[in-house]
């Protein structure tokens, strides 16, 4: 049985088509990609081109803006995953919207990029409000895609 960090990837007693997904969090790219590749298991990975923490939520009140193009180790990891057959999936330019919570922190990966969502603080219920103000104009969304491609 193939395992990744002790977790079975496939049950060798099963026959036929097998599909599955295993989420591997950021910062742990090298071991999983090698195990998947060496066992002939196709994989994909998601990339957000620009990290933003406009209000310093995770940085003691100091805003952060980290374009992917300034991160050579991450770029090397992306290229290595592609060389091993990994399929890169674009997961948004910033995966957040502006400096307002949408719905949580306004930080990349915590919030949404193209749709307004609010959270009821008393019970955590999410309300899907609708497209963000700029998203009703196709040029706004196209600008985000173009910025992603440039990164």
Secondary structure, DSSP 8 states (H G I E B T S, - for coil): --EETTEES--TT--S---------TT--HHHHHHHHHTT---EEEE-SEEEETT-TTTTT--EEEEGGG-HHHHHHHHHHHHTT-EEEE--SSSS-TTS-SSS-SBTTTS-SSEEEEE-TTT--EEEEEE-GGGGSHHHHHHHHHHHHH-
